[in-house]
Amino acid sequence: MLSNKGDECEDALPIADERYSIVCDGVGASGLTKHCLNDKKTGTQVRHTSAYLGSRIVCNSVNDYYNYNLEEFNRTLLNCDSVKEVIEKFVNGLKNYVIESLNRKMMEWNITPSNSKTFKDFPTTLASTVYISNGNKTSVLVIWAGDSRAYVLSRENGLQLLSLDDAVDSENKMNSDSQMTNVILYGDEFKLNYALYEVTSPCLIFCCSDGCFDFRKSPLHFEYALLYTIINCKSGNSENNIGEILAENILDVMCREIGDDTTMAGVIVGMSSIDDLKNTYQPRMKEFESTVEKINTYINDLNEYKRESDEKNKTIRLYASEFETLVYNLVTSLMNLDSSLDEYTWLASVKDYNKYKEKIESASRRDYTEETYGDDKARKLCMDFLVADYLKNKYSQRMRSYKDSNCDIISAGKYLSMCAEMLQHPSFKKNVKLQNNYDAESELNINFIVSILIELSELLNSGDPIISDLWEQSKYLSPIWRDERNKYLADGSLTHRFEQVIDGHAIQPFVSSLTDKELIEYRKGIQEKSQKQQVPDKSAREIIDEFWMKNKEEIIDNFIAYNGDIYSNKYETELYNLEHIRLYKEANQNLPSISKKIEDAQSNVNSVWDSYKDLYQLYTKASLKGVL
């Protein structure tokens, strides 16, 4: 018997002799509640989790029950008419004895029962094997609850499972990764499973907690680790018996570095020395080595492909919104172009594209009167606002880099507040000579200006987005930015795009709330005048939106599959992170091939596992089994 953490872990110290083996693993997730108890040995108080206490109570009670009843059980079993009745009476007696032990400890330690749905009192698993000798035959009665297991390791068939985890869909899974459906605990109903087997000598029969096998890639890896440990078993100068020597080697080779609690207990049948052990399992090791190497390669491939798939899906989740916005804006721009779209087959091949393109062209050819477009002054104001927003967006990255440096950036509100303070400064009149002399009227004007500055400062500090936009608009509409504004107004492609925005045929992410408000008011005026003239049909923007909503999935799929250059300057792609767009497209393009690799790798794993599990899943062939 062995335990990698001694008496410190939630596994109880295992119990094993030539009659039986017992392993109990406290369920940490539901047994986190700590209880304060009096230590009779030291006279001090100690604190232990409910899981820690549960594993020890159950392990000790099972041990006591076996000691009291096993001799009578064996005698009755050899001379009975119904093996099933005798076994079920024995298992039922064990269950009742465990329940009595749990009840007794709750009262002895004065523990208030938990009413929580999550946290339980004394939750633990159990795996035990009772060895029944009858001449040359050895029968094994396995009793368990939870996901601790019983195994036999034979020369001919390798590792075979004698128990079935109390977990969701455990009979169909290669690894134990499901939530448990049954454990021993105080106060709630639990079940004990049992199964009876005849085993062939020589063999190893043992019980173990899930820490021994859970972190292994597969049951084949667990068997290989056992075989490797046996073949390389070192006895040194130890005078211990064969079981103790094997336990020490398993602890050193298999369990020492495992983070989880690991507990194992069992018997060696038909072998009396370490050399016997090695000679018995050497042929199995030679036969099995290539099989485990094969499944190890397949599992590594499968895990790598799953990792790649997870990374691609993460990329898609991160950049989906950004990607969709780009595609929508590209569709809006391309549908409004007068030029041919032959190079943009990803859009032109969409169903109903030609029909919607004709609708947009028809809307664009309408002969609106000067009154319908509104006056030039309102339109020019919208254009000025768009240019100011464009400049703000263009230079915002530079300003952010200033803020990241040690530069002292003064907010607009603070700036105006400082101006107001300067005008009120006692030394202002003495040290500052203005063009106009001070008089009573100028004094009043200054006081008025101060009050205005203070009010503006408070407004700017209020966080109102419209006020903030007004400040930014004022800055980029000031004379100092005149040359920069004129440069962009002279750019025909840029002003054409801005005209599209003003008319509602395109959108731009950099448009501020203030500008958007002005644009809405402008278009509202145009719409009212258009309705007066009874202009028919929908606007180009509405047509594009209808086309987008109807064909969105196909448009995005086509764009993902398209490998041409769509990153033309005219589509303002500086407003998007092109690396994100590239990664998103690449992830979507690669996922189908990765999924196929996962499917093939899983098929390879299943092929090896299906061949192995016919012998491994011995519990399906138990001569007698049941649940009580």
Secondary structure, DSSP 8 states (H G I E B T S, - for coil): -EETTGGGSSB---EE-SSEEEE-BB-TTT---EEEEE-TTTSSEEEEEHHHHHHHHHHHHHHHHHHHHHHHHHHHHHT-S-HHHHHHHHHHHHHHHHHHHHHHHHHHTT------SS--EEEE-EEEEEEEEETTEEEEEEEEESS-EEEEEETTTEEEE----SBTTGGG-SS--S-BS--EEESS----EEEEEEE-SSEEEEEE-GGGTTTSSSHHHHHHHHHHHHHT---TT--S-HHHHHHHHHIIIIITT-SS--EEEEEEES--SHHHHHHHHHHHHHHHHHHHHHHHHHHHHHHHHHHHHHHHHHHHHHHHHHHHHHHHHHHHHHHH-SS--TT-HHHHTSTTHHHHHHHHHHHHT----HHHH--HHHHHHHHHHHHHHHHHHHHHHHHHHHHHTT-----HHHHHHHHHHHHH-TTHHHH---SS---HHHHHHHHHHHHHHHHHHHHHHTT-HHHHHHHHHHHHTSGGGHHHHHHHHT-HHHHHHHHHHHTTS---TT--HHHHHHHHHHHHHHHHHHHHTT--S--HHHHHHHHHHHHHHHHHHHHHH--S----GGGTGGGS-HHHHHHHHHHHHHHHHHHHHHHHHHHHHHHHHHHHHHHH-GGGG-SEEEE-
